[in-house]
């Protein structure tokens, strides 16, 4: 099995350089110039796009190769992002420091997923937004990307339970979409989408 450093060492951007569509739809919720935390953003497509929109971005990933490509993409686009090489199994962001946390295809093992989700949500300041899109367990029947291990996949009920008592759900949905995100995510897919807000 390839490590993320090995995957990101390949030419090009595995998931393209355009933002995730669901994130782009939700971005208008964010105040101008928001501080945004993007754990697991890999090669930086979402981080760089948010920086282009005027937001202050911190991209966190356990692959330095991916973060280096994110910085290169930002430089090429004429924007600045901050990066941090960290393991989401243990890393805890400073509390109440961000206007948004963006989790796009950040698939974590069930052994620490809920704990990590709650630590990351703790970075939200009052009124802050959490935007999540991930593959659903039904994605195993599709060939458009994602882990081939059901333990790494989450339905909407699981995501709701992870953030229960921390966030107010604003949007929750699971269903089929068409993905066109580089070679890594292409074709019909079954996903889980969630938007939550920390009480003001």
DRENVEX-548554 format. One line per field, with one value per residue (C-alpha): x, y, z. Coordinates in Angstrom, 3 decimals. Example, Ala and Ser with C-alpha at 12.3 -4.5 7.8 and 13.67 -1.06 7.14 Angstrom:
% DRENVEX-548554
c1: 12.300_13.670 .
c2: -4.500_-1.060 .
c3: 7.800_7.140 .
This chain:
% DRENVEX-548554
c1: 0.000_1.356_1.947_0.592_4.139_4.499_1.145_1.847_5.338_3.735_3.484_0.511_-2.157_-3.972_-7.273_-6.827_-6.347_-9.990_-11.865_-14.317_-17.760_-19.547_-16.964_-17.407_-21.169_-20.717_-17.954_-20.386_-21.347_-17.883_-17.202_-14.649_-11.063_-11.954_-9.334_-9.877_-8.366_-8.076_-6.895_-5.885_-5.934_-3.145_-1.842_-3.779_-6.504_-9.054_-6.610_-5.317_-8.814_-9.894_-6.776_-7.719_-11.074_-9.267_-9.302_-6.408_-5.635_-3.841_-3.443_-2.495_-1.390_0.821_2.458_5.175_5.313_1.660_2.190_5.161_2.948_0.273_2.821_3.941_0.347_-0.224_2.909_1.852_-1.561_-0.054_-1.504_-0.121_-1.108_0.359_1.101_1.744_2.985_1.069_-0.671_-4.419_-4.406_-2.769_-2.724_-4.978_-5.492_-5.633_-9.217_-11.704_-9.304_-10.965_-14.074_-14.234_-12.915_-13.035_-12.892_-12.967_-12.342_-10.474_-11.011_-9.876_-10.010_-12.925_-10.486_-9.788_-12.118_-14.694_-12.006_-10.164_-13.383_-14.198_-10.662_-10.811_-14.281_-12.857_-10.853_-14.067_-14.753_-18.370_-20.486_-17.849_-18.661_-17.607_-17.926_-17.454_-17.700_-16.570_-17.212_-20.127_-19.869_-21.905_-18.921_-17.441_-19.792_-18.290_-14.894_-14.525_-12.053_-11.782_-10.586_-11.521_-11.944_-15.432_-13.841_-12.596_-16.025_-18.861_-22.595_-24.526_-25.630_-21.979_-20.967_-23.905_-22.858_-19.262_-20.328_-23.314_-23.423_-20.727_-22.331_-25.787_-26.487_-27.295_-27.100_-26.907_-27.186_-26.008_-26.435_-24.968_-22.958_-20.772_-17.137_-14.584_-11.601_-8.438_-7.612_-8.254_-12.006_-13.796_-17.260_-20.386_-19.837_-21.795_-20.932_-21.873_-22.189_-22.505_-22.434_-22.463_-22.178_-20.825_-23.264_-22.654 .
c2: 0.000_3.392_6.004_9.492_10.748_8.167_9.062_12.776_12.244_11.257_13.925_16.260_16.721_13.490_15.227_18.130_21.790_22.926_23.107_20.492_21.423_21.139_23.378_25.950_25.898_26.453_29.092_32.054_31.278_32.404_36.020_37.790_37.098_34.162_32.032_28.542_25.246_22.487_19.194_16.533_18.842_16.920_18.826_21.951_22.384_23.565_25.593_27.514_28.222_29.588_31.769_33.084_34.012_36.118_33.729_33.060_29.376_26.755_23.429_20.487_17.140_14.202_14.259_16.858_16.029_17.000_20.206_21.154_20.771_22.881_25.642_25.405_25.687_28.697_30.378_29.701_31.252_34.273_33.593_32.618_29.679_28.368_24.655_22.291_18.695_16.859_13.557_13.984_10.978_13.179_16.821_19.284_22.769_25.824_26.153_28.723_30.232_29.592_30.737_27.449_23.896_22.142_18.338_17.207_13.467_13.189_9.499_8.370_4.954_4.470_3.961_7.696_9.334_10.651_11.948_13.653_15.191_16.639_18.009_19.652_21.087_22.585_24.974_26.758_30.132_30.838_30.999_29.072_26.628_23.034_21.745_18.019_15.747_12.130_8.808_6.775_3.009_2.475_3.871_0.353_-0.529_2.282_2.668_6.459_6.693_6.479_3.884_0.271_-0.281_0.233_1.232_4.430_5.381_7.198_7.529_10.605_9.071_8.476_12.036_13.423_11.371_12.605_16.253_15.788_18.406_20.497_21.710_22.567_20.763_23.144_20.638_16.849_14.634_11.316_10.217_9.811_12.516_12.739_13.496_15.125_15.778_14.774_11.103_10.326_11.043_10.515_9.195_8.337_8.207_7.861_10.551_11.991_15.774_17.739_21.392_22.259_25.509_26.229_28.146_31.880 .
c3: 0.000_-0.967_1.695_1.087_0.498_-2.281_-3.813_-3.757_-5.221_-8.517_-11.242_-11.209_-8.545_-7.681_-6.876_-9.258_-8.384_-8.336_-5.032_-3.857_-5.196_-1.847_-0.193_-2.961_-2.356_1.394_1.302_1.127_4.734_5.869_6.805_4.616_5.627_7.867_9.564_8.168_9.304_6.703_8.217_5.711_2.681_0.936_-2.076_-1.152_-3.750_-1.185_0.899_-2.088_-3.409_-0.025_0.089_-3.357_-1.822_0.764_3.727_6.119_5.712_7.791_5.950_8.170_6.760_7.701_4.254_3.884_0.175_-0.139_1.833_-0.361_-3.429_-1.722_-1.132_-4.761_-5.964_-3.711_-5.032_-8.611_-7.885_-6.126_-2.674_0.730_2.900_6.146_6.448_9.336_9.183_11.915_12.670_13.200_15.522_18.161_17.044_18.847_17.371_19.624_20.868_19.562_17.023_13.637_11.834_9.924_9.894_6.519_6.376_2.759_2.324_5.622_6.331_9.759_11.466_13.825_16.707_16.895_14.346_16.826_19.185_16.320_15.003_18.407_18.863_15.453_16.085_19.270_17.074_16.112_17.636_18.641_15.496_13.521_10.722_10.100_6.532_5.856_2.847_3.027_1.407_2.760_3.447_0.276_-1.663_-1.518_-4.387_-6.516_-8.199_-8.111_-5.215_-1.463_1.033_0.393_4.128_5.602_8.919_7.245_5.859_7.664_7.197_8.288_11.597_12.527_11.679_13.630_16.663_16.405_16.723_19.037_21.764_20.063_16.843_15.616_12.362_9.523_6.677_6.606_3.543_2.124_-1.462_-4.909_-6.664_-9.756_-8.957_-11.247_-8.991_-10.815_-11.326_-7.651_-7.551_-10.827_-11.633_-9.658_-5.891_-2.658_-0.108_3.258_3.627_6.838_7.880_11.566_13.481_16.942_19.078_19.112 .
